[in-house]
Amino acid sequence: MPKTLLLADDSVTIQKVVGISFASEDVTLIAVDNGIDAIARAREERPDAILADEPTSDLDVDSAAAVAALIVGVRPGRAASRSIPCVPNSINR
C-alpha cells in the first residue's frame, strides 16, 4: 500500500523536485501551494507524512513549524488518532 506525502509549498520548483525524488518510491504525493489548502487536504486525505514550507499570508503564523502544527492538529473529534509526522521545510529569505 503506498504511503501518502502532503507537500505544502508555493514553489513549483520544489514541488517538482520532491515529485522527482519520490517518483520511484511507493509514495503518493499531494502538492498544495498554501496553508489553507494544506489543512483541507490533510482533513480529506489523512496523509502519512507532511512536508510544510514557510508560512504564507493565508495563515496567521510565523514559522513553518507553526504551519505544521496547524496541519497536524486538523483531526477534530479524533483525540485517539495517530499523529502525523510533519517536517518543516523552510529557508530564511
N, C-alpha and C positions, 0 to 999 in steps of 0.2 A: 504494500500500500504506500503510495507516495506521501511524502511529508509536504506540508504547505508552509511557504515562507511569505509573509506580508512585508513588502518593501514600501516604506513611506519616504519618498524622496522626490523633490521637484526637479531634479536634474535628469533629463532624458539620457544623458551620457552615463550617469551612474546606474540608471535603470537597465540600460543595455549591457553594461559591464557585469552587473550582478546576474542578469539573464544568461549571458555567455558563460559566466563562472559556474552556474548550476545546470547548464544545458545537458550535460552528460550524467547528471545525478538524478535520482528518483525524487525530484522536488518540483512541486507546482509553485510557480512564482506568481504572486498577485502584486502588481505595482500600482501605487496611487501617488498623486503628486501633492497632497496636502493632508493636514492632520484630521480635519473633519471626515474626509473620505476614509482615512485610515481607521478611525473609530468605527465608522459604519461598516466597513468591510470586515473588521475584526469581529463585530457582532454577527455578521452574516456567515462568515467562513470559518471562524474559530481556528486560526492558523496555529501551527505547531511552534513557530518562532516568528519574531518581528524584528526587522532592521529599520530603525527610525532615524531620519535626518534631523538637522536643525529645525527648530520650530518655524512655522510660517505665520503670517499675520492673521490667519483664520483661528488660531488658538491663543488664548491669553496666558502663555507660559514663556519661560525664558531659557529653556535648555532642552536639548534632545532627550535627556533623561526624564524631564517632566512630561514631554510628549509620550515617551514610552510608558510612563506611569499612568497617564490618562488612557492610553490604548489598552494596557493590560487590565485596567480596572473596569472594563466595559461589560462585565457579565452580571447584570442585575438579577437578583434572586438566585444566584448560583454560588452561595458562600462556600460550598464544599468543592467547587470546581478546581481543577488543577491550574496552577499559574502558567502563564505563557512566557517563556524566555524572551527577553527583549534586549537587543543590543543597540545602544545609542551610536549613531554613525554621524559624527559631525566634525567640522573643521572650523576654526575661527577665521572669518573672512575679513 
